[in-house]
Amino acid sequence: MFNFSLLSATKDPTAVERANLLNMAKLSIKGLIESALSFGRTLDSDYPPLQQFFVVMEHCLKHGLKVRKSFLSYNKTIWGPLELVEKLYPEAEEIGASVRDLPGLKTPLGRARAWLRLALMQKKMADYLRCLILQRDLLSEFYEYHALMMEEEGAVIVGLLVGLNVIDANLCVKGEDLDSQVGVIDFSMYLKNEEDIGNKERNVQIAAILDQKNYVEELNRQLNSTVSSLHSRVDSLEKSNTKLIEELAIAKNNIIKLQEENHQLRSENKLILMKTQQHLEVTRVDVEAELQTYKHSRQGLDAMYSDARRQLRDESQLRQDVENELSVQVSMKHEIELAMKLLEKDIHEKQDTLIGLRQQLEEVKAINIEMYQKLQGSEDGLKEKNEIISRLEEKTSKITTAMKQLEQRLQQAERAQMEAEGEDEKYLQECLSKSAGLQQRIVQKERQLVQLETDLKIEKEWRQTLQEDLQREKDASSHLRNQTQQIVSLKKEFLNLQDENQQLKKIYHEQEQALQELGNKLSESKLKIEDIKEANKALQGLVWLKDKEATHCKLCEKEFSLSKRKHHCRNCGEIFCNACSDNELPLPSSPKPVRVCDSCHALLIQSCSSTLP
């Protein structure tokens, strides 16, 4: 009896199946780890040892699985126990949701295969299956008592799966046809020869060389792209440099033309000065003649004196206008020279930047730092412009004080002139008695008058130049203020653009979330459609009337329209309106309550009442 029991125990087919699956799992896991470590990179879905590992795991999970009978068909899949992991292990909810959202999966077996691949990529397959094995009372709903997952071999396989955390896998689940794959174990991979070992070592060396080649090619492509971008940038800078050189040449030509005009104006000014000097000499001769005649008649002398004085004033005004034009031309020349100097500085700076770019082709990251420095420089420029405005205001205040002083000097000069005129009149009265003394004194007074008039002219010219300088400084300050206002407006526009960018990002994230929700709903609706299709397959014996054939309700015989829609009876297959088919009853084909017409509803209720005692 004892020997017979031992023979029966050793020949138990389920125990032999469990031992075979355990040995295959050991071989596949060991071979996968060794080949992955020798391979030296992330594994793809086309890697043969990885494919065989998933086939072995599928066979292990299918061992001893209970067959569930339903109205539609027999169901024997591993998706049921794997779906149970979500309740036991909360972190597995992400895998379940992502598997359900995959569009290409139609069968539970395909979902289970996708679940195993995602769990391997997360390196948590051992943790998930350990939680499942510990709950054997829940597993008994899916597995027989002699199944591998219910015995000690399942715990051993879960312990072996911990070693797979060393492997990095990158598997594309969306593109694979996991529903129609045939899981067959290839034993030739585990029956090794010496030639196979040598071939594997050669394949490993070739793979390492290919990896190095791909890495070098990628580096070469990146370097080529950076070099091309830098070359394009250098070309753009060279073009800008040529444009600046052309502008500089144009500016030099303009300066030469202005210098020629300046020489012409100077020559004209010299001619005008010569003419004024000749006129002055003529007037002086006339004044001397009039002084000689003044001895005979006082009235004729006064008239001639007033005419000469008017002519002197006119000539002095002409001279002042010419000198003002000359000063304007001189100031224009200075401004042009300053512009030339600034252009030359800009050209030197551009050439320096070109040299720096050619030297620093590999330092692309420094561009961001330069942009930040330019921002700071613009802010510093704003500060400098504000300081310049304050200095200009101080200068204007100083110029106003100088103007007041000049006005006071003018008043004093006019008073002195009035006093001189009074003294002249007194001397003229005494001229009748003292003719010889009067002539000498008249000459002295005329000299004093000429000096006073020249002083007045100089003071007036100085005042006009100060007024022009003040006006220029005011224009410059207004121009700087306009620039500051433009900079402030640009800052505001930049802030507004940043706000709009943030709002657009928020709208983009909201739209992405809405699309994800729509995708989830579409996947759920696809699953429901598949369930309905499977239920329709079960109802092949019924005649399902087409929508196009029915135009009136079969019971009330009313015509269908947009407000009066069509509804199928799930029992007889005819089409009725909503009022004639608003009943729901569970049928043998579907345990859930479905839509039934009034006549079928009455017949089913009668049959149920007749069957009841």
Solvent accessible surface area in square Angstrom, and as a share of the most:
residue,aa,sasa,rsa
1,M,201,0.90
2,F,148,0.62
3,N,108,0.55
4,F,146,0.61
5,S,58,0.37
6,L,91,0.45
7,L,103,0.51
8,S,60,0.38
9,A,64,0.49
10,T,93,0.54
11,K,152,0.65
12,D,56,0.29
13,P,88,0.55
14,T,29,0.17
15,A,32,0.25
16,V,67,0.39
17,E,84,0.38
18,R,30,0.11
19,A,46,0.36
20,N,82,0.42
21,L,24,0.12
22,L,26,0.13
23,N,76,0.39
24,M,19,0.09
25,A,1,0.01
26,K,87,0.37
27,L,81,0.40
28,S,3,0.02
29,I,5,0.02
30,K,126,0.53
31,G,24,0.23
32,L,1,0.00
33,I,37,0.19
34,E,85,0.38
35,S,27,0.17
36,A,10,0.08
37,L,111,0.55
38,S,59,0.38
39,F,43,0.18
40,G,62,0.60
41,R,114,0.42
42,T,70,0.41
43,L,1,0.00
44,D,81,0.42
45,S,28,0.18
46,D,115,0.60
47,Y,36,0.14
48,P,72,0.45
49,P,26,0.17
50,L,1,0.01
51,Q,77,0.34
52,Q,22,0.10
53,F,0,0.00
54,F,10,0.04
55,V,22,0.13
56,V,1,0.00
57,M,3,0.01
58,E,9,0.04
59,H,67,0.30
60,C,2,0.01
61,L,1,0.00
62,K,68,0.29
63,H,21,0.09
64,G,16,0.16
65,L,12,0.06
66,K,69,0.29
67,V,82,0.47
68,R,114,0.42
69,K,159,0.67
70,S,71,0.46
71,F,119,0.50
72,L,75,0.37
73,S,70,0.45
74,Y,151,0.58
75,N,68,0.35
76,K,111,0.47
77,T,35,0.20
78,I,0,0.00
79,W,21,0.07
80,G,23,0.22
81,P,1,0.01
82,L,1,0.00
83,E,64,0.29
84,L,23,0.12
85,V,0,0.00
86,E,28,0.13
87,K,167,0.71
88,L,51,0.26
89,Y,50,0.19
90,P,99,0.62
91,E,94,0.42
92,A,0,0.00
93,E,97,0.44
94,E,126,0.57
95,I,3,0.01
96,G,0,0.00
97,A,49,0.38
98,S,47,0.30
99,V,1,0.00
100,R,77,0.28
101,D,60,0.31
102,L,26,0.13
103,P,91,0.57
104,G,50,0.48
105,L,14,0.07
106,K,136,0.58
107,T,53,0.31
108,P,46,0.29
109,L,37,0.18
110,G,0,0.00
111,R,27,0.10
112,A,0,0.00
113,R,11,0.04
114,A,0,0.00
115,W,1,0.01
116,L,1,0.01
117,R,18,0.06
118,L,34,0.17
119,A,0,0.00
120,L,6,0.03
121,M,58,0.26
122,Q,75,0.33
123,K,76,0.32
124,K,65,0.28
125,M,6,0.03
126,A,4,0.03
127,D,53,0.28
128,Y,1,0.00
129,L,3,0.01
130,R,96,0.35
131,C,30,0.18
132,L,1,0.00
133,I,11,0.05
134,L,127,0.63
135,Q,70,0.31
136,R,104,0.38
137,D,103,0.53
138,L,59,0.30
139,L,0,0.00
140,S,45,0.29
141,E,100,0.45
142,F,29,0.12
143,Y,2,0.01
144,E,62,0.28
145,Y,175,0.67
146,H,49,0.22
147,A,0,0.00
148,L,1,0.00
149,M,7,0.03
150,M,28,0.12
151,E,53,0.24
152,E,136,0.61
153,E,38,0.17
154,G,1,0.01
155,A,52,0.41
156,V,66,0.38
157,I,6,0.03
158,V,7,0.04
159,G,45,0.43
160,L,57,0.28
161,L,3,0.01
162,V,66,0.38
163,G,29,0.28
164,L,5,0.02
165,N,62,0.32
166,V,92,0.53
167,I,7,0.04
168,D,73,0.38
169,A,19,0.15
170,N,103,0.53
171,L,9,0.05
172,C,86,0.52
173,V,14,0.08
174,K,153,0.65
175,G,68,0.65
176,E,47,0.21
177,D,88,0.45
178,L,1,0.00
179,D,33,0.17
180,S,78,0.50
181,Q,73,0.33
182,V,126,0.73
183,G,23,0.22
184,V,101,0.58
185,I,30,0.15
186,D,58,0.30
187,F,111,0.46
188,S,74,0.48
189,M,55,0.24
190,Y,43,0.16
191,L,130,0.65
192,K,114,0.48
193,N,96,0.49
194,E,154,0.69
195,E,141,0.63
196,D,56,0.29
197,I,84,0.43
198,G,27,0.26
199,N,69,0.35
200,K,101,0.43
201,E,104,0.47
202,R,159,0.58
203,N,90,0.46
204,V,48,0.28
205,Q,115,0.51
206,I,95,0.48
207,A,10,0.08
208,A,47,0.36
209,I,110,0.56
210,L,88,0.44
211,D,41,0.21
212,Q,120,0.53
213,K,113,0.48
214,N,71,0.36
215,Y,136,0.52
216,V,91,0.52
217,E,65,0.29
218,E,94,0.42
219,L,73,0.36
220,N,81,0.42
221,R,164,0.60
222,Q,112,0.50
223,L,111,0.55
224,N,87,0.45
225,S,64,0.42
226,T,58,0.34
227,V,68,0.39
228,S,65,0.42
229,S,54,0.35
230,L,10,0.05
231,H,105,0.47
232,S,64,0.42
233,R,97,0.35
234,V,18,0.11
235,D,72,0.37
236,S,61,0.39
237,L,42,0.21
238,E,63,0.28
239,K,134,0.57
240,S,40,0.26
241,N,19,0.10
242,T,74,0.43
243,K,129,0.55
244,L,34,0.17
245,I,87,0.44
246,E,107,0.48
247,E,89,0.40
248,L,22,0.11
249,A,47,0.37
250,I,101,0.51
251,A,21,0.16
252,K,89,0.38
253,N,80,0.41
254,N,70,0.36
255,I,22,0.11
256,I,91,0.46
257,K,123,0.52
258,L,59,0.29
259,Q,70,0.31
260,E,97,0.43
261,E,88,0.40
262,N,11,0.06
263,H,117,0.52
264,Q,114,0.51
265,L,60,0.30
266,R,96,0.35
267,S,56,0.36
268,E,90,0.40
269,N,12,0.06
270,K,135,0.57
271,L,112,0.56
272,I,62,0.32
273,L,53,0.26
274,M,110,0.49
275,K,123,0.52
276,T,10,0.06
277,Q,99,0.44
278,Q,105,0.47
279,H,96,0.43
280,L,46,0.23
281,E,104,0.47
282,V,89,0.51
283,T,14,0.08
284,R,154,0.56
285,V,97,0.56
286,D,63,0.33
287,V,31,0.18
288,E,108,0.48
289,A,51,0.40
290,E,16,0.07
291,L,39,0.20
292,Q,125,0.56
293,T,74,0.43
294,Y,20,0.08
295,K,120,0.51
296,H,167,0.75
297,S,55,0.36
298,R,114,0.42
299,Q,158,0.70
300,G,35,0.33
301,L,14,0.07
302,D,64,0.33
303,A,54,0.42
304,M,82,0.37
305,Y,77,0.29
306,S,43,0.28
307,D,63,0.33
308,A,11,0.08
309,R,43,0.16
310,R,156,0.57
311,Q,96,0.43
312,L,49,0.24
313,R,125,0.46
314,D,80,0.42
315,E,32,0.14
316,S,16,0.10
317,Q,110,0.49
318,L,99,0.49
319,R,112,0.41
320,Q,24,0.11
321,D,79,0.41
322,V,20,0.12
323,E,58,0.26
324,N,31,0.16
325,E,106,0.48
326,L,59,0.29
327,S,42,0.27
328,V,58,0.33
329,Q,54,0.24
330,V,43,0.25
331,S,21,0.14
332,M,89,0.40
333,K,64,0.27
334,H,102,0.46
335,E,92,0.41
336,I,31,0.16
337,E,64,0.29
338,L,105,0.52
339,A,48,0.37
340,M,23,0.10
341,K,118,0.50
342,L,108,0.54
343,L,46,0.23
344,E,70,0.31
345,K,125,0.53
346,D,60,0.31
347,I,14,0.07
348,H,110,0.49
349,E,107,0.48
350,K,82,0.35
351,Q,71,0.31
352,D,91,0.47
353,T,69,0.40
354,L,13,0.07
355,I,92,0.47
356,G,25,0.24
357,L,43,0.21
358,R,126,0.46
359,Q,140,0.62
360,Q,84,0.37
361,L,63,0.31
362,E,167,0.75
363,E,97,0.43
364,V,66,0.38
365,K,174,0.74
366,A,30,0.23
367,I,53,0.27
368,N,113,0.58
369,I,105,0.53
370,E,85,0.38
371,M,115,0.51
372,Y,133,0.50
373,Q,105,0.47
374,K,137,0.58
375,L,105,0.52
376,Q,78,0.35
377,G,38,0.37
378,S,62,0.40
379,E,75,0.34
380,D,73,0.38
381,G,21,0.20
382,L,26,0.13
383,K,129,0.55
384,E,100,0.45
385,K,55,0.23
386,N,78,0.40
387,E,90,0.40
388,I,71,0.36
389,I,20,0.10
390,S,53,0.34
391,R,143,0.52
392,L,20,0.10
393,E,84,0.38
394,E,105,0.47
395,K,101,0.43
396,T,29,0.17
397,S,58,0.38
398,K,136,0.58
399,I,22,0.11
400,T,62,0.36
401,T,74,0.43
402,A,27,0.21
403,M,23,0.10
404,K,131,0.55
405,Q,106,0.47
406,L,2,0.01
407,E,68,0.31
408,Q,108,0.48
409,R,122,0.45
410,L,19,0.10
411,Q,99,0.44
412,Q,115,0.51
413,A,20,0.15
414,E,96,0.43
415,R,157,0.57
416,A,40,0.31
417,Q,27,0.12
418,M,133,0.60
419,E,119,0.53
420,A,13,0.10
421,E,56,0.25
422,G,29,0.28
423,E,78,0.35
424,D,30,0.16
425,E,102,0.46
426,K,134,0.57
427,Y,58,0.22
428,L,31,0.16
429,Q,118,0.52
430,E,80,0.36
431,C,19,0.12
432,L,161,0.80
433,S,91,0.59
434,K,122,0.52
435,S,66,0.43
436,A,74,0.57
437,G,30,0.29
438,L,4,0.02
439,Q,68,0.30
440,Q,125,0.56
441,R,97,0.35
442,I,27,0.13
443,V,60,0.34
444,Q,104,0.46
445,K,30,0.13
446,E,36,0.16
447,R,157,0.57
448,Q,88,0.39
449,L,15,0.07
450,V,77,0.44
451,Q,115,0.51
452,L,45,0.23
453,E,35,0.16
454,T,59,0.34
455,D,72,0.37
456,L,24,0.12
457,K,68,0.29
458,I,109,0.55
459,E,34,0.15
460,K,98,0.42
461,E,43,0.19
462,W,121,0.42
463,R,68,0.25
464,Q,64,0.29
465,T,46,0.27
466,L,27,0.13
467,Q,84,0.37
468,E,61,0.27
469,D,58,0.30
470,L,24,0.12
471,Q,101,0.45
472,R,97,0.36
473,E,36,0.16
474,K,101,0.43
475,D,77,0.40
476,A,46,0.36
477,S,14,0.09
478,S,51,0.33
479,H,103,0.46
480,L,24,0.12
481,R,114,0.42
482,N,75,0.39
483,Q,51,0.23
484,T,21,0.12
485,Q,120,0.54
486,Q,112,0.50
487,I,46,0.24
488,V,74,0.42
489,S,49,0.32
490,L,112,0.56
491,K,96,0.41
492,K,122,0.52
493,E,96,0.43
494,F,119,0.50
495,L,101,0.50
496,N,83,0.43
497,L,112,0.56
498,Q,79,0.35
499,D,73,0.38
500,E,92,0.41
501,N,76,0.39
502,Q,110,0.49
503,Q,108,0.48
504,L,116,0.58
505,K,115,0.49
506,K,133,0.56
507,I,83,0.42
508,Y,125,0.48
509,H,102,0.46
510,E,110,0.49
511,Q,104,0.46
512,E,64,0.29
513,Q,111,0.49
514,A,47,0.36
515,L,117,0.58
516,Q,122,0.54
517,E,105,0.47
518,L,99,0.49
519,G,34,0.33
520,N,61,0.31
521,K,131,0.56
522,L,108,0.54
523,S,16,0.10
524,E,97,0.44
525,S,43,0.28
526,K,106,0.45
527,L,51,0.25
528,K,132,0.56
529,I,83,0.42
530,E,43,0.19
531,D,84,0.44
532,I,102,0.52
533,K,117,0.50
534,E,80,0.36
535,A,32,0.25
536,N,77,0.39
537,K,133,0.56
538,A,48,0.37
539,L,39,0.20
540,Q,143,0.64
541,G,79,0.76
542,L,68,0.34
543,V,124,0.71
544,W,107,0.37
545,L,46,0.23
546,K,137,0.58
547,D,73,0.38
548,K,190,0.80
549,E,112,0.50
550,A,11,0.08
551,T,78,0.45
552,H,95,0.42
553,C,2,0.01
554,K,120,0.51
555,L,79,0.39
556,C,50,0.30
557,E,127,0.57
558,K,113,0.48
559,E,117,0.52
560,F,24,0.10
561,S,68,0.44
562,L,177,0.88
563,S,110,0.71
564,K,55,0.23
565,R,170,0.62
566,K,76,0.32
567,H,43,0.19
568,H,29,0.13
569,C,0,0.00
570,R,89,0.32
571,N,47,0.24
572,C,46,0.28
573,G,0,0.00
574,E,49,0.22
575,I,3,0.02
576,F,4,0.02
577,C,1,0.01
578,N,83,0.42
579,A,73,0.57
580,C,15,0.09
581,S,0,0.00
582,D,94,0.49
583,N,32,0.16
584,E,114,0.51
585,L,41,0.20
586,P,82,0.51
587,L,15,0.08
588,P,111,0.70
589,S,31,0.20
590,S,24,0.16
591,P,92,0.58
592,K,153,0.65
593,P,81,0.51
594,V,32,0.19
595,R,70,0.25
596,V,0,0.00
597,C,0,0.00
598,D,55,0.28
599,S,49,0.32
600,C,10,0.06
601,H,47,0.21
602,A,49,0.38
603,L,115,0.57
604,L,46,0.23
605,I,83,0.42
606,Q,115,0.51
607,S,53,0.34
608,C,77,0.46
609,S,68,0.44
610,S,87,0.56
611,T,110,0.64
612,L,122,0.61
613,P,176,1.11
